[in-house]
Amino acid sequence: MEPDGRRTNLTRHPARDHLPAWSPDGERIVFSSRRDGNDEVYVMRADGSGIRNLTNHPSVDVMAKWSPDGTRIVFVSNRDGGFRLHVMTAEGTDVRPVER
């Protein structure tokens, strides 16, 4: 969002890019996108560059949020059957369900 409150489209992709969340340090944005045919979790730099797919899985992966220290990302996925929380590193590795 611009200082005057206007929104700026950083992704400029025809796919549905949605549910963005800023990293705690303000350097990155995690978001969901249907670029590869289903909802997956992506990350990019705050200026819109360096877009990377973090989940790359045939499941639905959405609603990603950063951990307070910015080292992990939590998201909702149906990769284990029903929808539940999963966590991964900020680089997209070590994906696992959140235990209750």
A tleap script that builds the chain and sets N, CA, C and O, in Angstrom:
source leaprc.protein.ff14SB
mol = sequence {
  NMET GLU PRO ASP GLY ARG ARG THR ASN LEU
  THR ARG HIE PRO ALA ARG ASP HIE LEU PRO
  ALA TRP SER PRO ASP GLY GLU ARG ILE VAL
  PHE SER SER ARG ARG ASP GLY ASN ASP GLU
  VAL TYR VAL MET ARG ALA ASP GLY SER GLY
  ILE ARG ASN LEU THR ASN HIE PRO SER VAL
  ASP VAL MET ALA LYS TRP SER PRO ASP GLY
  THR ARG ILE VAL PHE VAL SER ASN ARG ASP
  GLY GLY PHE ARG LEU HIE VAL MET THR ALA
  GLU GLY THR ASP VAL ARG PRO VAL GLU CARG
}
set mol.1.N position { 0.849 -1.168 0.000 }
set mol.1.CA position { 0.000 0.000 0.000 }
set mol.1.C position { 0.900 1.238 0.000 }
set mol.1.O position { 1.907 1.289 0.706 }
set mol.2.N position { 0.530 2.201 -0.779 }
set mol.2.CA position { 1.277 3.458 -0.857 }
set mol.2.C position { 1.059 4.286 0.414 }
set mol.2.O position { 0.063 4.084 1.108 }
set mol.3.N position { 1.961 5.206 0.729 }
set mol.3.CA position { 1.793 6.048 1.922 }
set mol.3.C position { 0.468 6.805 1.952 }
set mol.3.O position { -0.051 7.104 3.027 }
set mol.4.N position { -0.078 7.116 0.783 }
set mol.4.CA position { -1.354 7.848 0.747 }
set mol.4.C position { -2.564 6.917 0.816 }
set mol.4.O position { -3.700 7.372 0.684 }
set mol.5.N position { -2.329 5.601 1.026 }
set mol.5.CA position { -3.430 4.648 1.165 }
set mol.5.C position { -3.812 3.932 -0.119 }
set mol.5.O position { -4.621 3.004 -0.085 }
set mol.6.N position { -3.247 4.342 -1.255 }
set mol.6.CA position { -3.548 3.659 -2.515 }
set mol.6.C position { -2.856 2.302 -2.555 }
set mol.6.O position { -1.768 2.131 -2.005 }
set mol.7.N position { -3.494 1.348 -3.204 }
set mol.7.CA position { -2.903 0.025 -3.365 }
set mol.7.C position { -2.149 -0.041 -4.681 }
set mol.7.O position { -2.533 0.595 -5.662 }
set mol.8.N position { -1.080 -0.811 -4.694 }
set mol.8.CA position { -0.283 -1.007 -5.887 }
set mol.8.C position { -0.205 -2.488 -6.194 }
set mol.8.O position { 0.123 -3.288 -5.318 }
set mol.9.N position { -0.506 -2.865 -7.442 }
set mol.9.CA position { -0.406 -4.260 -7.850 }
set mol.9.C position { 1.058 -4.569 -8.133 }
set mol.9.O position { 1.627 -4.063 -9.101 }
set mol.10.N position { 1.664 -5.391 -7.300 }
set mol.10.CA position { 3.076 -5.733 -7.456 }
set mol.10.C position { 3.296 -6.963 -8.322 }
set mol.10.O position { 4.383 -7.132 -8.875 }
set mol.11.N position { 2.300 -7.820 -8.455 }
set mol.11.CA position { 2.514 -9.084 -9.157 }
set mol.11.C position { 2.231 -9.003 -10.647 }
set mol.11.O position { 2.906 -9.674 -11.428 }
set mol.12.N position { 1.282 -8.226 -11.058 }
set mol.12.CA position { 0.956 -8.063 -12.481 }
set mol.12.C position { 0.865 -9.386 -13.226 }
set mol.12.O position { 1.454 -9.537 -14.296 }
set mol.13.N position { 0.145 -10.326 -12.678 }
set mol.13.CA position { -0.032 -11.651 -13.284 }
set mol.13.C position { -1.518 -11.890 -13.480 }
set mol.13.O position { -2.313 -11.482 -12.634 }
set mol.14.N position { -1.922 -12.542 -14.573 }
set mol.14.CA position { -3.358 -12.764 -14.798 }
set mol.14.C position { -3.999 -13.736 -13.810 }
set mol.14.O position { -5.223 -13.765 -13.686 }
set mol.15.N position { -3.202 -14.524 -13.113 }
set mol.15.CA position { -3.759 -15.464 -12.130 }
set mol.15.C position { -4.282 -14.700 -10.921 }
set mol.15.O position { -3.975 -13.524 -10.727 }
set mol.16.N position { -5.064 -15.383 -10.128 }
set mol.16.CA position { -5.593 -14.786 -8.911 }
set mol.16.C position { -4.515 -14.808 -7.822 }
set mol.16.O position { -4.229 -15.862 -7.253 }
set mol.17.N position { -3.929 -13.665 -7.539 }
set mol.17.CA position { -2.973 -13.494 -6.446 }
set mol.17.C position { -3.739 -12.835 -5.304 }
set mol.17.O position { -4.346 -11.783 -5.499 }
set mol.18.N position { -3.720 -13.434 -4.120 }
set mol.18.CA position { -4.554 -12.920 -3.036 }
set mol.18.C position { -3.969 -13.259 -1.663 }
set mol.18.O position { -2.993 -14.000 -1.545 }
set mol.19.N position { -4.591 -12.700 -0.645 }
set mol.19.CA position { -4.259 -12.938 0.761 }
set mol.19.C position { -2.787 -12.637 1.090 }
set mol.19.O position { -2.094 -13.497 1.634 }
set mol.20.N position { -2.304 -11.434 0.768 }
set mol.20.CA position { -0.907 -11.104 1.066 }
set mol.20.C position { -0.676 -10.850 2.554 }
set mol.20.O position { -1.584 -10.442 3.279 }
set mol.21.N position { 0.556 -11.100 2.991 }
set mol.21.CA position { 0.956 -10.810 4.373 }
set mol.21.C position { 2.419 -10.374 4.368 }
set mol.21.O position { 3.277 -11.065 3.819 }
set mol.22.N position { 2.699 -9.225 4.982 }
set mol.22.CA position { 4.055 -8.694 5.074 }
set mol.22.C position { 4.876 -9.487 6.083 }
set mol.22.O position { 4.352 -9.927 7.106 }
set mol.23.N position { 6.156 -9.670 5.797 }
set mol.23.CA position { 7.066 -10.276 6.769 }
set mol.23.C position { 7.293 -9.267 7.896 }
set mol.23.O position { 7.132 -8.065 7.683 }
set mol.24.N position { 7.660 -9.732 9.082 }
set mol.24.CA position { 7.866 -8.818 10.207 }
set mol.24.C position { 8.905 -7.731 9.932 }
set mol.24.O position { 8.796 -6.630 10.472 }
set mol.25.N position { 9.908 -8.019 9.103 }
set mol.25.CA position { 10.924 -7.007 8.803 }
set mol.25.C position { 10.533 -6.098 7.637 }
set mol.25.O position { 11.271 -5.172 7.303 }
set mol.26.N position { 9.368 -6.355 7.010 }
set mol.26.CA position { 8.888 -5.529 5.911 }
set mol.26.C position { 9.613 -5.741 4.595 }
set mol.26.O position { 9.406 -4.983 3.647 }
set mol.27.N position { 10.456 -6.757 4.523 }
set mol.27.CA position { 11.259 -7.014 3.329 }
set mol.27.C position { 10.576 -7.944 2.318 }
set mol.27.O position { 10.898 -7.898 1.130 }
set mol.28.N position { 9.628 -8.795 2.777 }
set mol.28.CA position { 9.004 -9.787 1.901 }
set mol.28.C position { 7.496 -9.822 2.108 }
set mol.28.O position { 6.973 -9.367 3.126 }
set mol.29.N position { 6.821 -10.373 1.118 }
set mol.29.CA position { 5.378 -10.564 1.172 }
set mol.29.C position { 5.089 -12.008 0.784 }
set mol.29.O position { 5.556 -12.487 -0.249 }
set mol.30.N position { 4.322 -12.692 1.610 }
set mol.30.CA position { 3.861 -14.037 1.282 }
set mol.30.C position { 2.416 -13.892 0.813 }
set mol.30.O position { 1.672 -13.063 1.336 }
set mol.31.N position { 2.016 -14.702 -0.177 }
set mol.31.CA position { 0.661 -14.609 -0.713 }
set mol.31.C position { 0.250 -15.935 -1.344 }
set mol.31.O position { 1.086 -16.807 -1.582 }
set mol.32.N position { -1.040 -16.076 -1.610 }
set mol.32.CA position { -1.566 -17.250 -2.309 }
set mol.32.C position { -1.803 -16.875 -3.758 }
set mol.32.O position { -2.132 -15.731 -4.069 }
set mol.33.N position { -1.633 -17.848 -4.644 }
set mol.33.CA position { -1.863 -17.608 -6.069 }
set mol.33.C position { -2.294 -18.895 -6.752 }
set mol.33.O position { -1.968 -19.999 -6.315 }
set mol.34.N position { -3.037 -18.718 -7.839 }
set mol.34.CA position { -3.448 -19.848 -8.672 }
set mol.34.C position { -2.628 -19.917 -9.955 }
set mol.34.O position { -3.109 -20.445 -10.958 }
set mol.35.N position { -1.429 -19.408 -9.948 }
set mol.35.CA position { -0.570 -19.372 -11.133 }
set mol.35.C position { -0.335 -20.747 -11.741 }
set mol.35.O position { -0.231 -20.873 -12.961 }
set mol.36.N position { -0.252 -21.767 -10.916 }
set mol.36.CA position { 0.029 -23.119 -11.391 }
set mol.36.C position { -1.225 -23.988 -11.426 }
set mol.36.O position { -1.126 -25.215 -11.452 }
set mol.37.N position { -2.398 -23.366 -11.426 }
set mol.37.CA position { -3.648 -24.109 -11.560 }
set mol.37.C position { -4.397 -24.364 -10.268 }
set mol.37.O position { -5.594 -24.650 -10.305 }
set mol.38.N position { -3.737 -24.271 -9.138 }
set mol.38.CA position { -4.406 -24.404 -7.847 }
set mol.38.C position { -3.743 -23.440 -6.871 }
set mol.38.O position { -2.650 -22.940 -7.134 }
set mol.39.N position { -4.388 -23.184 -5.768 }
set mol.39.CA position { -3.838 -22.247 -4.788 }
set mol.39.C position { -2.566 -22.807 -4.164 }
set mol.39.O position { -2.546 -23.922 -3.642 }
set mol.40.N position { -1.511 -22.011 -4.230 }
set mol.40.CA position { -0.237 -22.352 -3.623 }
set mol.40.C position { 0.322 -21.119 -2.933 }
set mol.40.O position { -0.155 -20.007 -3.161 }
set mol.41.N position { 1.329 -21.310 -2.092 }
set mol.41.CA position { 1.930 -20.211 -1.348 }
set mol.41.C position { 3.189 -19.728 -2.078 }
set mol.41.O position { 4.065 -20.515 -2.438 }
set mol.42.N position { 3.247 -18.424 -2.281 }
set mol.42.CA position { 4.381 -17.769 -2.944 }
set mol.42.C position { 4.960 -16.711 -2.018 }
set mol.42.O position { 4.303 -16.260 -1.079 }
set mol.43.N position { 6.193 -16.324 -2.293 }
set mol.43.CA position { 6.832 -15.231 -1.579 }
set mol.43.C position { 7.524 -14.328 -2.603 }
set mol.43.O position { 7.965 -14.792 -3.654 }
set mol.44.N position { 7.614 -13.043 -2.286 }
set mol.44.CA position { 8.323 -12.099 -3.146 }
set mol.44.C position { 8.933 -11.005 -2.272 }
set mol.44.O position { 8.569 -10.835 -1.109 }
set mol.45.N position { 9.867 -10.273 -2.866 }
set mol.45.CA position { 10.426 -9.118 -2.163 }
set mol.45.C position { 9.359 -8.029 -2.091 }
set mol.45.O position { 8.388 -8.068 -2.847 }
set mol.46.N position { 9.521 -7.085 -1.218 }
set mol.46.CA position { 8.531 -6.018 -1.005 }
set mol.46.C position { 8.301 -5.172 -2.251 }
set mol.46.O position { 7.262 -4.522 -2.364 }
set mol.47.N position { 9.243 -5.165 -3.186 }
set mol.47.CA position { 9.066 -4.393 -4.423 }
set mol.47.C position { 8.408 -5.200 -5.537 }
set mol.47.O position { 8.232 -4.692 -6.645 }
set mol.48.N position { 8.041 -6.455 -5.259 }
set mol.48.CA position { 7.384 -7.314 -6.245 }
set mol.48.C position { 8.329 -8.200 -7.030 }
set mol.48.O position { 7.870 -8.996 -7.849 }
set mol.49.N position { 9.616 -8.096 -6.817 }
set mol.49.CA position { 10.584 -8.913 -7.546 }
set mol.49.C position { 10.850 -10.227 -6.815 }
set mol.49.O position { 10.476 -10.385 -5.653 }
set mol.50.N position { 11.492 -11.157 -7.496 }
set mol.50.CA position { 11.915 -12.412 -6.876 }
set mol.50.C position { 10.783 -13.329 -6.456 }
set mol.50.O position { 10.883 -13.978 -5.415 }
set mol.51.N position { 9.712 -13.405 -7.229 }
set mol.51.CA position { 8.573 -14.260 -6.859 }
set mol.51.C position { 8.981 -15.732 -6.936 }
set mol.51.O position { 9.526 -16.189 -7.941 }
set mol.52.N position { 8.704 -16.470 -5.845 }
set mol.52.CA position { 9.007 -17.907 -5.777 }
set mol.52.C position { 7.824 -18.671 -5.218 }
set mol.52.O position { 7.168 -18.218 -4.280 }
set mol.53.N position { 7.554 -19.832 -5.795 }
set mol.53.CA position { 6.538 -20.742 -5.286 }
set mol.53.C position { 7.166 -21.524 -4.140 }
set mol.53.O position { 8.175 -22.203 -4.331 }
set mol.54.N position { 6.576 -21.434 -2.952 }
set mol.54.CA position { 7.126 -22.138 -1.795 }
set mol.54.C position { 6.532 -23.525 -1.591 }
set mol.54.O position { 7.215 -24.412 -1.078 }
set mol.55.N position { 5.282 -23.734 -1.979 }
set mol.55.CA position { 4.654 -25.019 -1.680 }
set mol.55.C position { 4.664 -25.989 -2.856 }
set mol.55.O position { 4.928 -27.172 -2.643 }
set mol.56.N position { 4.395 -25.559 -4.065 }
set mol.56.CA position { 4.475 -26.408 -5.259 }
set mol.56.C position { 3.954 -27.820 -5.010 }
set mol.56.O position { 4.676 -28.800 -5.198 }
set mol.57.N position { 2.709 -27.915 -4.590 }
set mol.57.CA position { 2.074 -29.186 -4.230 }
set mol.57.C position { 0.685 -29.203 -4.855 }
set mol.57.O position { 0.067 -28.144 -4.963 }
set mol.58.N position { 0.167 -30.352 -5.270 }
set mol.58.CA position { -1.164 -30.381 -5.899 }
set mol.58.C position { -2.331 -30.102 -4.944 }
set mol.58.O position { -3.490 -30.135 -5.359 }
set mol.59.N position { -2.038 -29.832 -3.690 }
set mol.59.CA position { -3.085 -29.515 -2.718 }
set mol.59.C position { -3.484 -28.050 -2.818 }
set mol.59.O position { -2.924 -27.299 -3.617 }
set mol.60.N position { -4.455 -27.649 -2.002 }
set mol.60.CA position { -4.825 -26.244 -1.849 }
set mol.60.C position { -4.052 -25.714 -0.646 }
set mol.60.O position { -4.221 -26.202 0.471 }
set mol.61.N position { -3.204 -24.714 -0.878 }
set mol.61.CA position { -2.388 -24.100 0.171 }
set mol.61.C position { -2.688 -22.606 0.183 }
set mol.61.O position { -2.382 -21.904 -0.780 }
set mol.62.N position { -3.287 -22.116 1.270 }
set mol.62.CA position { -3.739 -20.722 1.324 }
set mol.62.C position { -3.524 -20.114 2.704 }
set mol.62.O position { -3.086 -20.785 3.639 }
set mol.63.N position { -3.845 -18.822 2.807 }
set mol.63.CA position { -3.895 -18.075 4.062 }
set mol.63.C position { -2.572 -18.113 4.830 }
set mol.63.O position { -2.557 -18.351 6.038 }
set mol.64.N position { -1.478 -17.881 4.134 }
set mol.64.CA position { -0.148 -17.915 4.755 }
set mol.64.C position { 0.102 -16.680 5.604 }
set mol.64.O position { -0.301 -15.573 5.247 }
set mol.65.N position { 0.766 -16.882 6.724 }
set mol.65.CA position { 1.157 -15.812 7.648 }
set mol.65.C position { 2.561 -16.102 8.164 }
set mol.65.O position { 2.974 -17.258 8.255 }
set mol.66.N position { 3.282 -15.050 8.497 }
set mol.66.CA position { 4.644 -15.165 9.007 }
set mol.66.C position { 4.658 -15.416 10.509 }
set mol.66.O position { 3.759 -14.984 11.231 }
set mol.67.N position { 5.679 -16.112 10.964 }
set mol.67.CA position { 5.923 -16.196 12.407 }
set mol.67.C position { 6.456 -14.831 12.848 }
set mol.67.O position { 6.976 -14.081 12.022 }
set mol.68.N position { 6.335 -14.500 14.127 }
set mol.68.CA position { 6.799 -13.192 14.601 }
set mol.68.C position { 8.271 -12.894 14.304 }
set mol.68.O position { 8.644 -11.735 14.124 }
set mol.69.N position { 9.109 -13.937 14.253 }
set mol.69.CA position { 10.529 -13.707 13.968 }
set mol.69.C position { 10.861 -13.813 12.478 }
set mol.69.O position { 12.012 -13.610 12.092 }
set mol.70.N position { 9.877 -14.126 11.639 }
set mol.70.CA position { 10.063 -14.179 10.196 }
set mol.70.C position { 10.791 -15.401 9.672 }
set mol.70.O position { 11.144 -15.448 8.494 }
set mol.71.N position { 11.023 -16.389 10.519 }
set mol.71.CA position { 11.758 -17.576 10.077 }
set mol.71.C position { 10.857 -18.695 9.570 }
set mol.71.O position { 11.326 -19.614 8.898 }
set mol.72.N position { 9.563 -18.623 9.890 }
set mol.72.CA position { 8.627 -19.681 9.500 }
set mol.72.C position { 7.353 -19.059 8.931 }
set mol.72.O position { 7.044 -17.891 9.169 }
set mol.73.N position { 6.632 -19.874 8.176 }
set mol.73.CA position { 5.354 -19.471 7.592 }
set mol.73.C position { 4.333 -20.544 7.928 }
set mol.73.O position { 4.588 -21.734 7.741 }
set mol.74.N position { 3.198 -20.130 8.415 }
set mol.74.CA position { 2.100 -21.051 8.692 }
set mol.74.C position { 1.043 -20.829 7.617 }
set mol.74.O position { 0.826 -19.697 7.185 }
set mol.75.N position { 0.380 -21.909 7.181 }
set mol.75.CA position { -0.632 -21.809 6.141 }
set mol.75.C position { -1.641 -22.936 6.301 }
set mol.75.O position { -1.394 -23.909 7.013 }
set mol.76.N position { -2.774 -22.795 5.636 }
set mol.76.CA position { -3.827 -23.812 5.662 }
set mol.76.C position { -3.696 -24.658 4.402 }
set mol.76.O position { -3.537 -24.124 3.305 }
set mol.77.N position { -3.763 -25.981 4.562 }
set mol.77.CA position { -3.637 -26.889 3.425 }
set mol.77.C position { -4.525 -28.110 3.615 }
set mol.77.O position { -4.848 -28.502 4.737 }
set mol.78.N position { -4.911 -28.703 2.481 }
set mol.78.CA position { -5.655 -29.964 2.540 }
set mol.78.C position { -4.784 -31.126 2.080 }
set mol.78.O position { -5.312 -32.160 1.668 }
set mol.79.N position { -3.479 -30.982 2.138 }
set mol.79.CA position { -2.560 -32.016 1.648 }
set mol.79.C position { -2.640 -33.315 2.434 }
set mol.79.O position { -2.225 -34.358 1.930 }
set mol.80.N position { -3.158 -33.280 3.648 }
set mol.80.CA position { -3.304 -34.494 4.454 }
set mol.80.C position { -4.753 -34.961 4.539 }
set mol.80.O position { -5.108 -35.702 5.455 }
set mol.81.N position { -5.581 -34.542 3.610 }
set mol.81.CA position { -6.997 -34.893 3.638 }
set mol.81.C position { -7.840 -33.673 3.902 }
set mol.81.O position { -8.159 -32.935 2.970 }
set mol.82.N position { -8.211 -33.436 5.147 }
set mol.82.CA position { -8.994 -32.259 5.504 }
set mol.82.C position { -8.100 -31.033 5.652 }
set mol.82.O position { -6.878 -31.149 5.738 }
set mol.83.N position { -8.719 -29.872 5.681 }
set mol.83.CA position { -7.951 -28.631 5.840 }
set mol.83.C position { -7.430 -28.510 7.266 }
set mol.83.O position { -8.176 -28.683 8.229 }
set mol.84.N position { -6.136 -28.210 7.387 }
set mol.84.CA position { -5.527 -27.980 8.687 }
set mol.84.C position { -4.278 -27.120 8.535 }
set mol.84.O position { -3.778 -26.921 7.428 }
set mol.85.N position { -3.788 -26.622 9.645 }
set mol.85.CA position { -2.602 -25.767 9.631 }
set mol.85.C position { -1.334 -26.570 9.347 }
set mol.85.O position { -1.162 -27.692 9.824 }
set mol.86.N position { -0.459 -25.961 8.558 }
set mol.86.CA position { 0.866 -26.515 8.289 }
set mol.86.C position { 1.878 -25.398 8.541 }
set mol.86.O position { 1.536 -24.216 8.512 }
set mol.87.N position { 3.104 -25.785 8.784 }
set mol.87.CA position { 4.169 -24.809 8.988 }
set mol.87.C position { 5.370 -25.228 8.144 }
set mol.87.O position { 5.595 -26.416 7.914 }
set mol.88.N position { 6.140 -24.236 7.685 }
set mol.88.CA position { 7.357 -24.490 6.912 }
set mol.88.C position { 8.350 -23.383 7.216 }
set mol.88.O position { 8.004 -22.370 7.824 }
set mol.89.N position { 9.583 -23.587 6.789 }
set mol.89.CA position { 10.568 -22.524 6.928 }
set mol.89.C position { 10.197 -21.404 5.954 }
set mol.89.O position { 9.386 -21.614 5.053 }
set mol.90.N position { 10.774 -20.239 6.126 }
set mol.90.CA position { 10.509 -19.116 5.224 }
set mol.90.C position { 11.034 -19.385 3.821 }
set mol.90.O position { 10.682 -18.668 2.884 }
set mol.91.N position { 11.870 -20.409 3.659 }
set mol.91.CA position { 12.384 -20.799 2.342 }
set mol.91.C position { 11.515 -21.872 1.690 }
set mol.91.O position { 11.759 -22.250 0.545 }
set mol.92.N position { 10.495 -22.371 2.412 }
set mol.92.CA position { 9.588 -23.378 1.857 }
set mol.92.C position { 10.001 -24.812 2.121 }
set mol.92.O position { 9.464 -25.730 1.500 }
set mol.93.N position { 10.938 -25.024 3.023 }
set mol.93.CA position { 11.376 -26.384 3.353 }
set mol.93.C position { 10.751 -26.827 4.678 }
set mol.93.O position { 10.134 -26.032 5.387 }
set mol.94.N position { 10.925 -28.103 4.994 }
set mol.94.CA position { 10.460 -28.677 6.262 }
set mol.94.C position { 8.959 -28.423 6.483 }
set mol.94.O position { 8.555 -27.963 7.551 }
set mol.95.N position { 8.142 -28.726 5.468 }
set mol.95.CA position { 6.689 -28.557 5.569 }
set mol.95.C position { 6.124 -29.682 6.432 }
set mol.95.O position { 6.406 -30.859 6.205 }
set mol.96.N position { 5.325 -29.304 7.419 }
set mol.96.CA position { 4.698 -30.321 8.281 }
set mol.96.C position { 3.410 -29.795 8.895 }
set mol.96.O position { 3.243 -28.586 9.061 }
set mol.97.N position { 2.503 -30.698 9.230 }
set mol.97.CA position { 1.273 -30.253 9.876 }
set mol.97.C position { 1.558 -29.756 11.291 }
set mol.97.O position { 2.486 -30.223 11.952 }
set mol.98.N position { 0.749 -28.808 11.740 }
set mol.98.CA position { 0.864 -28.317 13.108 }
set mol.98.C position { 0.132 -29.290 14.006 }
set mol.98.O position { -1.046 -29.577 13.796 }
set mol.99.N position { 0.823 -29.791 14.994 }
set mol.99.CA position { 0.221 -30.733 15.933 }
set mol.99.C position { -0.668 -29.989 16.916 }
set mol.99.O position { -0.374 -28.857 17.298 }
set mol.100.N position { -1.737 -30.621 17.314 }
set mol.100.CA position { -2.657 -30.000 18.274 }
set mol.100.C position { -2.165 -30.143 19.671 }
set mol.100.O position { -2.817 -29.678 20.606 }
savepdb mol mol.pdb
quit
